[in-house]
């Protein structure tokens, strides 16, 4: 389902290759950087396709362009734009906002090439943290810290932890604009009931359940291994449960030696045991999440559990509505015996953010648009779409969600979490994140040992 | 088909006349003026030479797509030589190119020769064979990705989950798409072979296999070169199929050079390094085509019918 892909941790860089792959023409049209491939491919087409008009460089400040990840959830942003364009605030600032929906798999490269060109967007969707670091370093972002501090709507509009999760060096560069996306351990209630199982709360219980399921010829876990980012979720949670959030924090802060923490090795070893034990079945390296493979394996009872972002619910609701409504169960990731991480800790994406291009010709108009994200109308639209907003008023809206019980579970999970670790690939940024993906893919495919994995990650730069 | 039969003798007649002329006249007659090449040269300069020069320039810089490229000298090229992934990619590219060549050439050659016959049904079948080539690589890759799904596809095996399986899938899908094109080239080549050769061979008592190996294959040698150059250069730029079918996986098992270039450029935003990979691919492709042309004697522009 499209809406799910908008929220996958890999996002534009890793999420959508399967369903919306780059065509060669689009690949070439990605922007000026595509020049390097043109000579090779012998094709000159698409070079003019990069211009989208109305951008920060060429615009007159009357029409601002906003780049957004183009999936099903984009209707919430479209409604926000329509509402804002008719508002008094927009009239006062003298202009309108135009949304440009970029297909998921193309999002990151398209944004990157556009930001270096005259057709750069004024406002753009991102994953916060490492995903916007290069833009901040290149001086292309508006520092929103003072703007937020000086504006009651923005200052009190969002959960502070979520606002902070998108920060760079303690400064705000983004405004939360989509739902929260914690990673949750989903399970198939029917399968669990048939085999008299309870969701695991400890690692030993998890292994015990695995053994029983395998005896019953059911794969314990669905895993979309060909996408790699679902594999990453296992390491994220294991490292957190074994050594706490500080282990990755150190890596995120730029200390590559942090990969040498015994916690990382232990987590990789547990993963390796799971793989060798057949916890993911024998075909997971060629199963994809984005094309619906892993969700189908899970919904049809071929696999009993699925570690996935909160969007799994809306994915299943789209593909297997009956399963989503009555058989889909959810639980927190179990503790690992001897581990120091709090079981309430969460990994995943706090949310997505809007950031403003420093070169915009109408900052007032852009800031006004960002304020709309703190409005109740915007939060309600997210709720109606099956998301849990990160606005401070979200708790009051949960009862009107398509599944209030699930919405409340998710909200409490994030609200009560002592630590919310941003998906590693997003936290590290595109460069390191991609290289880390490669190493994780090798670990899961059996091409490297846990020790190799640690060594390779230490060498990443 | 009657049209082809009527045309063949006229073509031979013209050929015969030309041979009676003195040699130095023959190669000058009808040769176009250099200015005729101007539009092509301009187009090529703008869309191929300039970007290639830019890529070469970028390969000596560090550039993340934002701001200005920073000159770093030979850093990217040094990295290229030291990168273990580059070594693996190079090897994978060579294997993929070789496997694709064998698979496509054998089938395309046989199909092409067969399709060069004169029966009506062959023309219809040839037209149908050509269909895969008309589809976009992306559409084909998505189609096969669905067919190869380990849980819900037609072959419910972990095809793309092992290196050999993923590799065979890429070679097969690439072949499925490009064999029709090469079949067409071979069909054209085979139709050019004069019937008299076969008639003479038949009188001498040569069977079908003898005729194929002693007449068809040698007569097709320039067609084979043309097709091979296209195939080899094509395999070096093989990209969409890998991106969609395997994303270079499992692990890094199918990360061929063009994919590595894409990853360096559009996933890690290391455009300097990506440009170094791209430049090395251009150099390798040019070198390989030159070697192929030289080795096969294609460049001497001698007709296969010389001395006939």
Contacts between the chains, C-beta under 8 A, distances in Angstrom:
chain1	res1	chain2	res2	distance
A	13	B	267	5.6
A	17	B	243	6.4
A	17	B	244	6.8
A	17	B	247	5.5
A	18	B	145	6.9
A	18	B	244	7.0
A	21	B	138	5.8
A	21	B	141	7.3
A	21	B	142	7.0
A	21	B	240	6.9
A	21	B	243	5.8
A	21	B	244	4.6
A	22	B	138	8.0
A	22	B	240	7.6
A	22	B	243	6.8
A	23	B	136	6.8
A	23	B	138	4.9
A	23	B	240	7.3
A	24	B	137	7.2
A	24	B	138	7.6
A	24	B	239	7.1
A	24	B	240	6.1
A	27	B	239	8.0
A	27	B	262	7.8
A	27	B	266	7.8
A	30	B	266	7.0
A	33	B	65	5.7
A	33	B	265	6.7
A	33	B	266	8.0
A	33	B	271	5.6
A	35	B	50	7.9
A	35	B	51	4.3
A	35	B	54	5.0
A	35	B	55	6.7
A	36	B	51	6.8
A	36	B	54	6.8
A	36	B	55	3.9
A	36	B	58	6.1
A	36	B	265	6.9
A	36	B	271	6.9
A	36	B	274	6.4
A	36	B	275	4.9
A	36	B	278	5.0
A	37	B	51	7.9
A	37	B	55	8.0
A	37	B	261	7.6
A	37	B	265	7.8
A	37	B	278	6.4
A	38	B	47	6.2
A	38	B	48	7.0
A	38	B	51	4.1
A	39	B	47	8.0
A	39	B	48	4.9
A	39	B	49	7.2
A	39	B	51	4.4
A	39	B	52	3.4
A	39	B	55	6.2
A	39	B	278	7.7
A	39	B	282	6.3
A	40	B	52	7.8
A	40	B	55	7.9
A	40	B	237	6.0
A	40	B	258	7.9
A	40	B	278	5.6
A	40	B	281	5.9
A	40	B	282	5.8
A	40	B	285	7.8
A	41	B	237	6.0
A	42	B	48	6.5
A	43	B	47	7.7
A	44	B	43	7.2
A	44	B	46	7.2
A	44	B	47	3.0
A	44	B	48	7.4
A	47	B	47	7.8
A	108	B	266	7.9
A	108	B	267	7.9
A	109	B	266	4.3
A	109	B	267	7.9
A	112	B	65	4.5
A	112	B	66	7.2
A	112	B	266	7.9
A	112	B	269	5.9
A	113	B	65	6.1
A	115	B	65	7.5
A	115	B	66	6.0
A	116	B	65	5.2
A	116	B	66	5.1
A	116	B	67	7.3
A	134	B	64	5.7
A	134	B	66	5.9
A	134	B	269	7.2
A	135	B	66	6.7
A	138	B	66	4.1
A	138	B	67	4.9
A	140	B	66	6.7
A	225	B	161	7.7
A	225	B	250	7.7
A	226	B	160	6.9
A	226	B	161	7.9
A	226	B	246	7.5
A	226	B	247	6.7
A	226	B	249	6.1
A	226	B	250	7.6
A	227	B	247	7.9
A	228	B	247	7.9
A	228	B	249	7.6
A	282	B	158	6.2
A	283	B	150	3.9
A	283	B	151	6.9
A	283	B	157	7.8
A	283	B	158	4.1
A	283	B	161	5.7
A	284	B	161	7.4
A	285	B	158	7.1
A	285	B	160	7.6
A	285	B	161	3.8
A	285	B	162	7.8
A	285	B	249	6.9
A	285	B	250	4.3
A	286	B	148	7.4
A	286	B	149	8.0
A	286	B	150	5.1
A	286	B	158	5.4
A	286	B	159	6.5
A	286	B	160	3.8
A	286	B	161	3.7
A	286	B	166	7.8
A	286	B	250	7.3
A	287	B	149	7.9
A	287	B	150	6.0
A	287	B	151	6.7
A	291	B	145	7.2
A	291	B	146	7.6
A	291	B	149	7.6
A	293	B	149	5.9
A	293	B	150	7.7
A	293	B	151	6.2
A	293	B	152	7.1
A	296	B	151	6.9
A	296	B	152	6.5
A	297	B	151	5.4
A	302	B	151	6.8
A	430	B	267	6.4
A	430	B	268	6.1
A	430	B	269	5.6
A	431	B	64	7.8
A	431	B	268	4.3
A	431	B	269	6.1
A	431	B	270	6.6
A	434	B	263	6.5
A	434	B	267	4.3
A	434	B	268	4.7
A	435	B	268	6.5
A	438	B	85	8.0
A	438	B	251	7.6
A	438	B	252	6.0
A	441	B	249	5.6
A	441	B	250	6.9
A	441	B	251	4.9
A	441	B	252	7.2
A	442	B	251	4.0
A	442	B	252	6.3
A	444	B	251	7.8
A	445	B	161	7.8
A	445	B	249	6.8
A	445	B	250	3.9
A	445	B	251	3.9
A	445	B	253	7.2
A	447	B	250	7.6
A	447	B	251	4.1
A	447	B	252	7.2
A	447	B	253	7.3
A	448	B	251	7.7
